[in-house]
Amino acid sequence: MKKTKKNKKAARLSGRFQRFLGTLLFVIFGSGTGFSQTPVQQTSSTDPQAYALFDAQGHRISFSEMVSGLAEADVVLVGEIHNCCITHWLELEITRALHRIHGDRLMMGAEMFEADNQLLLDEYMQRTIRYDSFEDEARLWPNYQTDYAPLVFYAKEHSIPFVATNVPRRYANVVKYKGLAFLDSLSDEAKRYLPPLPITFQADDDQEHLFTLMHAVGKGQGEKSFLAEAQALKDATMGWFIARSMQHKFLHFNGNYHSDFKKGLVPYLLEYRPGTTVKTVCSVRQETVELLDEEHKGRADYYICVPEDMSSSY
């Protein structure tokens, strides 16, 4: 029986909500909370596969074909599922491949580092401070050692500039409760870690639905919430620091939600740096990786597709 348009939209929103909720809980509340994956038995009769790569049309492609396409863009946004081991390994492989192509024209950045920690990051990359000092002070994500340290280490060893692009989480938190307008009252020192104010903001219906669900899950029905505005602050800050920092080529790592459908941080990046070419990668989990599921098409230029029963880093 065919699904009605209403049922299809509900299914799509439910999928987006589940993909996004773990990320938002982690970043806005500073928690490592995420959705657990229930192991699913592979039904394919072929040999087990750890991953498959697809282009925007859903055609199976090789790693070299994906890298060739990504190398054409000014900015590459690699969207990830934060606890996916295969995606993190491929992020390192993408880094190596693009560095071989672009050399010292490449810069890197990530959602996982907050803008007010740029000095710490620079001092560690330049070997001014030891790793233990960096780890103690930089508010690293709980899965940093397993999932992001290899990227930072590669950048350090090859003198690739690495930019902390995310907004300090305390400002995302204050916007969550008081809205974007509150940012005007912050000090000039605080505003150094923000994009130019005022921040353009226009929520769409799907986004509002997601954040209504998010607010309900958080049992915050009794108080007003500005979750969509807090999300916009994060996207705008990432877009701003990429635009402000990049000179030639920029490779950025972020949760899928920040670059899916060329939304999230992409409009802000193009607002702050018009004419920038952007290509995106989206990480997805499926029962099998033989074909790209139709529900994913349109989310990105390229896809990393991983079996649902693949091990997770947390």
C-alpha positions, -999 to +999 in steps of 0.1 A: +000+000+000+014+034-009+020+059+018+000+091+017+019+124+014+011+131+051+026+097+061+057+103+040+063+137+056+057+122+091+082+095+083+107+120+069+104+142+100+107+113+123+139+102+106+154+137+107+144+141+144+161+108+154+192+118+135+193+152+150+182+147+186+213+130+197+235+157+182+215+185+197+215+170+232+252+166+229+261+200+217+236+224+234+235+206+267+272+195+267+261+159+270+273+128+253+238+115+249+230+098+216+206+073+202+217+037+205+216+016+174+197-017+176+217-044+157+200-054+125+207-086+107+221-081+072+199-097+047+222-094+017+236-126+003+268-109-008+300-107+013+297-083+043+307-047+035+318-021+060+307+008+038+297+020+004+300+054-013+273+070-035+270+102-055+240+126-054+221+104-078+226+073-058+252+057-081+278+036-064+312+053-067+348+047-057+367+067-030+389+083-057+358+094-076+344+111-045+377+128-037+380+141-073+346+157-070+352+171-035+385+186-046+367+209-071+349+228-043+363+257-022+347+242+009+340+206+017+315+199+045+317+163+058+285+156+077+288+128+102+270+106+126+291+114+157+296+079+169+302+062+136+337+046+135+337+040+097+329+077+090+356+089+113+382+067+096+370+079+062+372+115+074+409+109+080+413+093+046+395+123+029+419+146+048+449+128+035+436+126+000+427+163-002+460+173+014+478+154-013+459+174-039+459+208-023+490+208-003+495+240+018+464+255+002+443+234+025+428+245+058+407+224+083+380+231+109+354+214+129+322+218+149+338+199+177+360+229+187+346+262+201+359+295+189+372+307+223+395+277+223+413+288+191+444+300+211+446+267+229+443+248+197+470+269+180+494+265+209+489+228+208+493+226+170+525+247+172+538+225+201+538+255+225+518+235+251+517+198+258+488+176+250+477+171+286+473+209+289+453+210+257+431+181+268+425+196+303+414+231+291+399+227+256+364+213+266+370+183+242+341+161+233+340+127+252+349+108+220+377+132+210+405+107+217+390+079+195+373+100+168+388+135+163+424+133+177+436+116+145+424+145+124+440+171+147+472+150+149+474+148+111+469+186+108+496+192+134+521+169+118+516+185+084+512+221+095+476+224+083+458+254+100+429+241+120+400+264+129+377+261+159+345+271+142+317+265+168+301+290+191+311+287+228+283+265+242+275+290+270+262+314+243+242+287+226+227+280+260+218+316+267+202+319+233+182+288+239+165+305+269+166+341+259+167+342+221+191+357+196+182+393+206+200+388+239+234+386+221+233+424+217+238+428+254+271+407+255+304+424+259+327+433+230+350+406+242+323+380+240+312+391+205+347+382+192+335+346+192+302+353+174+293+361+138+283+397+129+251+408+146+222+407+140+221+371+128+198+364+099+171+339+112+141+324+095+129+290+107+110+267+084+080+245+092+101+213+094+126+228+117+099+242+140+084+207+142+117+192+151+124+216+179+088+213+192+095+176+196+129+183+211+114+206+236+088+180+246+115+153+250+134+177+273+102+181+294+104+219+290+067+225+281+063+250+309+089+275+297+096+292+264+124+279+244+144+293+215+160+261+203+158+270+166+176+303+173+203+285+193+208+262+164+209+292+140+236+307+162+257+276+159+253+274+121+260+311+116+291+309+138+305+280+119+297+297+086+314+329+098+346+313+110+350+293+078+344+324+057+366+346+077+395+321+080+397+304+046+421+315+019+419+287-007+404+254+003+387+244+035+377+210+048+352+211+077+337+183+099+302+187+114+271+167+123+249+159+093+222+183+104+245+213+099+250+206+062+221+184+050+201+197+020+227+225+018+209+241+047+223+247+082+256+265+080+257+267+042+234+298+037+254+316+064+287+307+047+274+320+014+261+352+031+295+359+046+315+348+015+294+350-016+305+329-046+320+302-025+316+267-040+305+241-015+302+203-017+288+181+011+291+146+023+264+129+044+268+098+066+239+074+067+232+040+082+210+015+064+200-022+068+223-030+038+246-008+017+239-023-017+218+007-027+212+042-013+178+044+003+155+068-015+148+087+017+184+099+017+185+113-018+188+151-019+206+154+014+242+158+000+265+156-030+281+124-017+272+097+008+290+074+032+267+045+037+273+022+067+254-009+078+231-003+108+248-031+128+283-015+125+301-009+158+298+026+173+325+045+192+300+052+221 
